[in-house]
Amino acid sequence: MTTDATTDTTGEAPARASLVLLSLILVAAVANLNLAVANVALPDIGKAFDAGQTGLNLVAVGYSVGLAASVLYLGAVGDRYGRKTMLVLGMVLSIPACLVAAFAPNLEVLFAARLVGGVSAGLAFPTTLALITALWSGAARTRAIALWSAIGGGLSALGPLVAGALLQWFFWGSVFLVTLPLALVALAMAVLFVPAHVNESTDPVDHLGGVVSVVLVAALVLGINFAPMSGYGATAVGLLVIALAAGVVFVIRQRRAPNPLYDLQVAGRRIFWVAAVAGIVVFGTLMGTMYIGQQYMQNVLGYSTLAAGSAGLPAAAVMVLVAPQSAKLVEARGARFTLLAGYVAIVAGLVIALLLWKEDAQYWKIALSYVLLGIGVGLAGTPASRSLTGSVPVRRAGMASGTADLQRDLGGAIVQSILGALLTAGYTAAFAASIAASGEADQVSDEVQGTLEKSFAGAAGIAERYPQYADQILAAARSAFLDGDSRAYAAAIAIVLVGAALVFFVYPKRDEERRLLDHYHEIDAEPAPQSH
């Protein structure tokens, strides 16, 4: 199908636009759900394989590593060789990856299956946004991105609920089977309805740069995830050193390559790089807060996995409801205003979590915080993604969509690592102070004290071993957890405020934004200079 045949008479949307967009959203849904379902199943996986914390962490991050490491390279490959082809290949590969993960005989196979599943998402997920960029324009593109972003975020929030419900009745592997029917439907719709060969590039792909980008992002994501883990400092430092070296090589390569994988001149555009950082803050804060919140509800409030997963429903619902309003706000007031409005709602949600999420918190306090977070992400997610795609030439849509995916993966890894480290540090310090103040510190062995101070799960295990002290131990653990999560929420508020300051002072206002976008489009329309 030619480019002309894919657009309607307005030039703003493709033929059968609703079916095309639904196909792309379903493909993105497979990636979003697969990314979100594993965490709830980790305790059951640990019991099934007698796994240590390191192995479980690798299972938890395997999908993210595969996705984040591959999106930039595969996005460029899709721009050159066919975005629809990448979409279909990603859905095809996701099916065996899910099956192998569900019936993995050991932890190593499970990690490998999650890694391959992440690569399948790397094939398909960035291509969905790249195709929206290529097929839609103007206000129609903004609305399409709003629905894509909101439904994706909503499904991420629904992941823990789906996984928790399955684990009530089925074995741990069932969480990896949930996307199979969705993947089959998405595959069929992509084949039938998504146009092929739309505004694709004819430039050769920088394969060397692609390989370096895989090493760079994989080492960075793993290093960030290992950083807060006790006993893995050297591993984290080694991985981050590899990431730094790969980053230097990548920049040098991109400056010298005749057809760079990642156009640093385009990435340096003010609308592009500020939007990229803004998205990292938005999606990272959501994922980090959900990570802490799940533990708070199960550890402190005693919620079941199903109840804790259900608690995120308000966030998922309002993201979808707010999306159309976000698109209208972007068109009327500009991306800067909409991003800042989203940040205000996110900060309000975090302040409620900091002040009201206590040991006896009623559900309405949790729901109110999640509603505000959902509003914030629903408002800010659209301009963050739209600014990335709108500030690059269509032939570089894969670069923009790959960056949009990295917002979620890198943002989640960075913010979750920071909040997790602060939670652990606060918990350990508070529990140590509790033991010292009890007057019975000399009766607690170093081994028991170390286990008590390591994590809430460790304290729960000690409480089972010493039932006569169970109430005191669990009360101290809950108090220590609340001390730690208060530090985490305070840090999250600070991160969002820094992001808001960046947007307020650096991102252009509506009229200047439109002038800059027009300027970028004029530059991108000029013929590229011939290399000699």
N, C-alpha and C positions, 0 to 999 in steps of 0.2 A: 504493500500500500504506500503511496507517495505521501509526501508531507501535505500537499494541497488537498488530498482526499480525506485527511484526518480532521479537518476543521470545518465548522459550520459557516453559515453566511456571515456571522458577526466577526469571525476570526478570533473569538475569545475562548472557544471551547471546542472539543472534538465532537464528531458525530457520535450519537448514543452516549452522551457525556455521563449520564447517571450510571450506566452499566460499566463504563470504563473506570469511573472513580470508585464504584463499589468493588470492582475487581482489584484495584490497587490497594484499597483500604483492607480488604480481606488478606491480601498477601502480607501487608504490614502487620496485620493482626496475628498471623502465624508467628512472626518474629517477636512481637511484643509479648505474647503469651508464653512462648518458650523461654524467653528471657526471665520471666517473673515467677514461674511455677516451682523452681527447684528449691528455693530457700526454705519453704514450709516443710518440705520432705526431708531436710537434712538430718533431723534427729532419727527418723526411721531408717534412713540410709546408713547412718552411723551404727545403728543396732544390727542391721542386716549384714554388714561387712566387718563389724568390729573395728570401725575406722577411727583414726585419730583426727584431731582438729585440722591438721595440715591437709590431709586427704579430703576432708569435707570442704575446706576452703577452696581447694582446687576444683572440686565439682561445682561449687557455687559460682566461681569466676570463669570456668571453662568456656561457657557460651559467650560471655562478654569478651573474652580474649579472642576467640575465633572471629566474632563479629567486628570488634574494633580494629583488629590487626588487618583485616582484609578490605574494609570498606573503601579506603582511598584508592587502592590498586584496582579493585574490581569495578569501582565506579568509573574509572578511566577506561578500563577494558569495555565496559558497557557503552560508553560514549562513542567508542570506535567501532566495535564489532556487532552491536545490536542490543538495545536495552531490553527488548521483549525476550530475546534469547536468554539473557542473564536472569530475567524474572522467572522464566519457565524452568531453567536449570536449577535455580535456587529452591523452587517448590518441589521439584523431583528429588533433589538430594535431601531435603528435610524429612522425607518419608522414611527412608531407611535409618537416618540418624535418630529419629524418635523411637523407632522400633528397637534398635540396638541399645539405646539408653534405657528403655523400659525393661528389657530382659537381660541387662548386663550381668555377667557371672561374677565380676569383681570390680573393684573401684577403678582400676586402670582402664578397663574397657569403658566404664561409665564416663570417665573424664575424656577419653578419646572421642566418644560419641557426642558429648556436649561440645567439644572443640569443633568437630565436623558440622554439628548443627549450627554453631556460630558462623562457620564459613558459608553454609547454605543461606543463612540470613544476610551475610555480607554480599552474596550474589543478588539477592532479591530485594532486601530492604532499601538500600540507597537508590535502587532503580525506580522504586515507586515514586519517590519525590522528584527524581530526575525526569520521569515521564510526565508528572504533573506540570513541571516547569516547561517542558517541551510542548505539551499539548494545550495548555491553558495560557491565557494572558490577561492582563488588566485585573479588574475587580473579580472576574470569574476565577482567576488563579488564586487570589487571596482567599476566596471562599473555599476553594478546593483544599488549599493548604490548611485552613482552619479546621475543616472536618477531618482531614488526615491526621493532624497533630492531636486534636482533642480525643478522637476515638482511640488513637494509639496510646495516649496517656491514660485514658479511661481503662483500656484493657490491661495495661500494666498494673493499675490499681486493683483490677478484678482478679489478677493472677493468684494472689494469696487466697482469695475466697474459693476459687475453683479448686485449687490444690488442697485446701483444708477440707472442703466437702468430700473430695474423692478419698482422702486419707481416713475419713470416718468409717468407710466401708470396704476399701480396697487396699491392695499392697502398694508399697512406695513407688513402684514403677508406673502406676496408673497416671501419675501426674505428667509423665512424658508422652502419654498416648492421647491426651485431651485435644491436641491440635491436629491429629491425623484427619478427622473428617473435614475440618476447616481447610487443611492443606489441599485435600483432594478437590474440594469445591473451588478454592482459589486457583488451583492449577487449571481446572476446566474453564473457568471464566477468563483467566489470563489468555489462554490459547484462543478462545472464541472472540473476545471483545477488545483486547488491547492492541492498538495499531503497531505495526512494525516499522522500523527505520524512519524515525521522526527527528529531523534536525541533528543527525549524528555527525561526528567529526570524521574527517578523512586523514587526520594526522596520525603518524605512527605512535604507538604507546611506549612510554619510557619504562621498559620492563625492569631495568636496573634500579631506577628510582622506586618502582613498585615493591621490589624485594626488600630494599632498605626500609621502606615505610612499614612493611610487615614486621621487621625486626624492631624498629623504633617503637611502634605502638604496643606490640605484644610485651616487650620488656618494660615499658612504662606502666602499663595496666597491671602486670604481675608485680612489679616493684612496689607500686602504691598499695596493692592489696596485702603484700607480705609485710609492709612497713610497721603496722601496729601489732603484729603477731609476736608474742614472746618467744625468744630463742631464734628468730629468723632475721635478726638485724643485718648480719653479713650477707645473707641471700638477697635481702631487699636492696642493700647498698650496691651489690654486684650488678643486679638487674638495672638499677637506676643509672649506674655508670655506663652499662651497655646502651641504654636508651639515650644517654647524653652523647656518646660517641656516634651512635647511629643518627642522631639529630644533626650533628655537625656535618656528617657525610651527606645526609639528605639535603641540607641547605646548599652545600657546595654543588651537589649534583643538579639540583633544580635551577641554580643560577647559570649553570654551564650547558645544560641539555637544550638542544634546539627545539624540542617539543616536551617541555617539562610535565611530569605527572601532576604536580601541584604548582600552579602558576603563582609565584610569590608576589608578583606585581598586583595581580587581582586580589590575592589574600590580604595585601596591605591597604586596600581601599577601606576608608573609615567605616562605611556602612557594613562591610563584610566582617572585619575583625572585631568590631564592637558587638555586633550581633552574635558572633561565635562565642565570645566570652559571656555575653548575657544569657545565651542558651545553656552554657555550662552551669551557670549559677542557678537558673530556673530548674532544670531537670535534675541537677545534682542535689539541690535542696529537697526536692520531692522524694527522690530515691533514698537519700540519707535519713530523712524524717520518717519515712515508712519503715525503714530498717530498724530505727530506734523504737518507733511506736509499736511494732509487732512484738518486740521483746518486752516493752513496758506492759502491754496488755496481758501477755501470757505470764510474765514473771511476777508483776506487782498486783495486777487485778485478778489474776487467776483465770483469764479467758481460755477457752479451748482454741485449737488451731482454726476451727471453723468460725467461731465467734470473732476471733481476732481478724481473720480474713474478711469477714462481713463488715467489720468496722470501717473499712475503706470504701464501702459502696457510695457514701455521700460524695466523696472526692471524684469518683468515676462519673457519677451522674451529672454533677455540675460542670465538669469539663466539657461534656458533650453539649449541655445546654448553653454554656457561655460561648462556645466556638463561633456561632453565627454573629453574635454581638461583637466578638473580638474582630472578626473580619470587617464589619461595618465601621468599627472604631478606627481601625487602621486606615481605611479609606477616607474617613472624615477628619480624623485628628492626627494621623501619622503614627509611625511605628514607635517613636520615642514616647509619646503620651501613653500609648497602649502598654508598652513595656513597663513604664513607671506605675501605671494603675495596677498591673499584675503584681509588681513588687510590693506595693502597699498592702494588697490582700495577703500575700505570702507572709510578710512580716507580722500582720495581725494574727494570722493562724499560728505562727511560731510563738508569739507572745502569750497566746492563750495556753499553748502546750507548756510553756515555761512556768506560768503562774497557776494554772488550774489542774494540770495533770498530776494529781497527788495520789496517795495511797487509797483514798476513799472516793476517787473521782467517779461521778455519774456519767453514763454514756453520752448524754447531751453535750458535755464539755468536750469529749473526744470528737463527736460528730461536728460540732461547731468549728473546731480547729481544722478538721479535714475538709469541710465545706469551703472555708476561706482559702486553704491551700489549693483546692480544686479550682476555685475561681481565679486565683493568681496564676496557676499554670495554664488554665484555659485562655486567659487574657494574654499572657506573655509568650506562650509557645508559638502562636501564629506569627507575630511580628519577628520573632527570632529566626524562624525557618524561612519566612517570606523575604526577609532582608538578605539572607544568604543567597537564595536563588535569584532574587531580583537584581543583585549587583554583579552578576557574572554573565558572560555570553552563554547562550543556550548550549553551544557545543561543549561548555565546561559545566554542564548541569550535574554530571557525576561528581565533580569536585565539590560543588556546593552541597549536594545531598550527602556525600560522604562526610563532610564536615558537620552537617546536621545530625548524622548518626553518632559521630564522635562526641557531640554535645552530651548525649545521653550516657554513653559508655564511660567517657573520660570524666564527665561531670559526676556521674554516679560513683565511680571508683575514687575520685579525689575527695568528694564531700563525705561519702560513706566511710572512707578511711580516717578522715579527720574526726568526724563525729564518733566513730567507733573507738579511736584511740583516747579521746577525751572521756568517753563513757567508762572505758576500762580504768583509766588513771583515776577518775573521780571515785569510782566504785572501790578500787583498791585502797585509796587513801582513807575513805570514809570507814571501810570495814576495819582497817588497821586501827583507826582511832577508836572505834567501838570496842574492839578487843582490849585495847589499852585502858579504856575507861571502865571496863566491866569489873575490875578487881580480881579477875580469874585468869589473867594473861599467863601467869606462871604455870597454869595447869593445861595450857594448850600447846601441843607439840609443834615444832617448826613445820613438819609435814602437813599437819591439819590446818595450821594457820595459813600456809601457802595455798592450800586448796580453797579455803574459805575466801581468801583475798583475790583469787584468780578470776572467778566469774560467779554469776548467780547459780548456774548449773552445778558448779563445784560445791557451793554452799548447800544446795538442795541435796546433793549426794551425801554430804556430811550429816545433814539433818536426818536422813534415813538411817545412817549408821548409829546415830546417837539420839534415838527418839525422845529420851528424857529432856534433851535440850532443843528439840526441834522448833518449838515456838520461838524461843529466843534467837536461834540461828536465822530462821526465816524472816523474823521481824528486822533483825540487823541487816540482812541481805536486801530486803525491800528498801529500807532507809538508805543503804549505801547506793543502790541502783538509782534511786531518785536524786541523790546528790550528783552522781555521774551524769545522768541524762539532763540535769539542769545545766551543767557545763556544756553539754553537746548542743542543747537548744540555744543557749546564749551565743555559742560560736556560729551556729547556723544564721541567727539574726545578724551577726556582724558580717558574715559573708554576703548576705543579701543586701545589706546597707552599702557595702563597698561596691557591689554590682550596680546598685541604683545610682550611686554617685558617678560611676563611670558613664552610665547611660545619660544621666542628667547633664553632665558637663561636656561629654565628647560626642554623643550621638546627635546628628542634626535634627532641628525642628522640621515640621512637615514641609514647608515650602523649600527649605534648603535641601531636605532629603529628596524631594522630587527633582530639584535642579541637578543634584549630584547623580541621581539615577539616569536622568536624560543624558548627562555628560558621559556616564559610563557606556550607555547604549550607543552614543555617537562614536566613541573610541572603538567599541567592539564591532561596529559595522564597517570600519575601515579595513581594507585588505591587509592581511598580515605581511610584513616584510619578508622577502625571499631570503632564505639562508644560503650561504655559499660554502 
